[in-house]
Amino acid sequence: MKTKKTFDAVKMMRDIRDKHHEQYKANPELRQKRLSEIKKRYAHKIKT
């Protein structure tokens, strides 16, 4: 089933995932840094 789409969300997410994978493979500490920043930003929304 092919459709003509101007925007493909699945392809976009795959591209983002692959880009992040390459970045984290080159610099594993970057993942932990980004996760800690996200936790700080959304600490009030995270239930413990």
C-alpha beads as a LAMMPS data file, in Angstrom:
LAMMPS data file: protein, C-alpha beads

48 atoms
47 bonds

1 atom types
1 bond types

-500.0 500.0 xlo xhi
-500.0 500.0 ylo yhi
-500.0 500.0 zlo zhi

Masses

1 110.0

Atoms # bond

1 1 1 0.000 0.000 0.000
2 1 1 1.812 3.109 -1.216
3 1 1 0.582 6.597 -0.735
4 1 1 2.043 9.876 -1.825
5 1 1 2.935 11.694 1.356
6 1 1 4.622 15.028 1.692
7 1 1 5.602 14.225 5.283
8 1 1 6.764 10.801 6.455
9 1 1 6.894 10.704 10.266
10 1 1 8.290 7.164 10.428
11 1 1 11.238 8.042 8.200
12 1 1 11.873 11.206 10.204
13 1 1 11.961 9.278 13.480
14 1 1 14.293 6.664 11.991
15 1 1 16.640 9.394 10.814
16 1 1 16.649 11.035 14.250
17 1 1 17.245 7.690 15.960
18 1 1 20.137 6.853 13.630
19 1 1 21.672 10.301 14.102
20 1 1 21.510 9.996 17.895
21 1 1 22.919 6.471 17.758
22 1 1 25.960 7.699 15.847
23 1 1 26.460 10.604 18.271
24 1 1 26.212 8.370 21.346
25 1 1 28.488 5.763 19.780
26 1 1 31.169 8.432 19.302
27 1 1 30.617 9.990 22.757
28 1 1 28.842 7.724 25.325
29 1 1 28.921 10.414 28.041
30 1 1 26.726 12.639 25.879
31 1 1 23.752 10.339 26.440
32 1 1 24.041 10.543 30.216
33 1 1 24.477 14.318 30.041
34 1 1 21.355 14.762 27.927
35 1 1 19.318 12.426 30.136
36 1 1 20.310 14.333 33.274
37 1 1 19.335 17.635 31.603
38 1 1 15.938 16.190 30.697
39 1 1 15.429 14.918 34.246
40 1 1 16.218 18.381 35.649
41 1 1 13.854 20.062 33.196
42 1 1 10.946 17.726 33.894
43 1 1 11.633 16.923 37.572
44 1 1 8.347 18.463 38.658
45 1 1 6.397 16.184 36.287
46 1 1 8.218 12.963 37.202
47 1 1 6.435 11.090 39.975
48 1 1 8.567 9.238 42.488

Bonds

1 1 1 2
2 1 2 3
3 1 3 4
4 1 4 5
5 1 5 6
6 1 6 7
7 1 7 8
8 1 8 9
9 1 9 10
10 1 10 11
11 1 11 12
12 1 12 13
13 1 13 14
14 1 14 15
15 1 15 16
16 1 16 17
17 1 17 18
18 1 18 19
19 1 19 20
20 1 20 21
21 1 21 22
22 1 22 23
23 1 23 24
24 1 24 25
25 1 25 26
26 1 26 27
27 1 27 28
28 1 28 29
29 1 29 30
30 1 30 31
31 1 31 32
32 1 32 33
33 1 33 34
34 1 34 35
35 1 35 36
36 1 36 37
37 1 37 38
38 1 38 39
39 1 39 40
40 1 40 41
41 1 41 42
42 1 42 43
43 1 43 44
44 1 44 45
45 1 45 46
46 1 46 47
47 1 47 48
